[in-house]
Amino acid sequence: TPLILTTKESNCFQTRWPKVQQFVIKNFLAIGLLLVLFVGLACPTPGDFIASQKLQGYKIAKTLNICTIFFISGLTLGSSGNKVSAQCILCLCVFPSCNITDN
């Protein structure tokens, strides 16, 4: 026989689903990190392969992850911060050999 939800069960689903959805959206980063952690622990071989790839001595996965984190963090800045960030990136692209920490 097919599974048929009663009115009480469907109302329960309709009232709980928005709460579950809000919880997942609010805790997306933590849930995602835990999911990736468990997948990585269960099957480490693909991660080991990706982590071992290098280009001119730089680990590709590590470098891309760091760049992605800083890019996303930059997007969360206010509009004035975005303007300054864009100017810094443009400066580093035009003059890649300049070190902005030198006095």
N, C-alpha and C positions, 0 to 999 in steps of 0.2 A: 504494500500500500504506500502511496506517496506521502511524504511528510508535509502536513498542512499545519501552518501556524494558527493558533487560536488568536482571538482578538487581544487577549491579555498578553500573550507572548509577543505579538507584533508591536503592541504599544510599549512593551519593555524594551524591545530592540530600538524603537524610534526614540525613546527617551534616553537610552544609554549611549547610543552611537555618537551623538554630538559631543558628549562628555569624553568619550574615548578619542574622538577626533581632535578635540582641543588638547588633550593630554599628549597625544603623539606630536602635534604641531609644536607645542610648548617645549617638549623634551626631545626634539628631533635629533639634535647633536648627540646627546647621551645614548639614545636608542641606537642610532647609526654606529657610534663607536663600539658599543657592546656587540652589535651584530657582526661588525667587521672583526672584532677581537675573537669571537667564537669561530667564525669562518676561518680566520688565519690560524687559530690553534688546531682546528680540525683538519685542515689541509694546507700545511706550510710550504709545499713544494713550489707552487706558482709565485708566491711572495719571495722565496729565496732566489728564484730565477730572475725576477724583475729587479730585485735589490742588487744583484751581482752585475747588472749591465752598466757599463761605463762609457763615457765619451770624453776623450782627452783628459782622463784622470778624474772626471767628475761623475759621481753616481747620479744617473739620470732620474730615477724615481725620487730620490731624496731632494734633488734640486727642484724638480717640478712641484713636489709637495710644499716646499718652503715658499716658492714663488706664488703658488696658488693661495696659500694662507695669507701672505702679505697683500696680494691683489684683492682678495675678498675683504680683508680688514680695511684696505684703502677705500673700497666701495661704501663702507659703512660710515666714513667720515662725512662731515658737513660739506656743503658746496665749496666753501673757501679752502677746505683741506684738499678737496679733489683738484682744485685749480693748482695749488702748490705741488701736489703729487705729480700732476701731469707735467708741470714745468721741470720738476726734478728728473722725471723719466726722459723727457725730451733732451735735457742737458746731458744725461748719461748716454743717450743714444748717439748724440752728435759728437760728444767728447768722451768716448768710453775709457780713455786712458787717464782722465782726470780723477783724482781722489779727493772727495769733498771733505775728508777729515784732516787733510794737510793744512797747516797754518801758513 
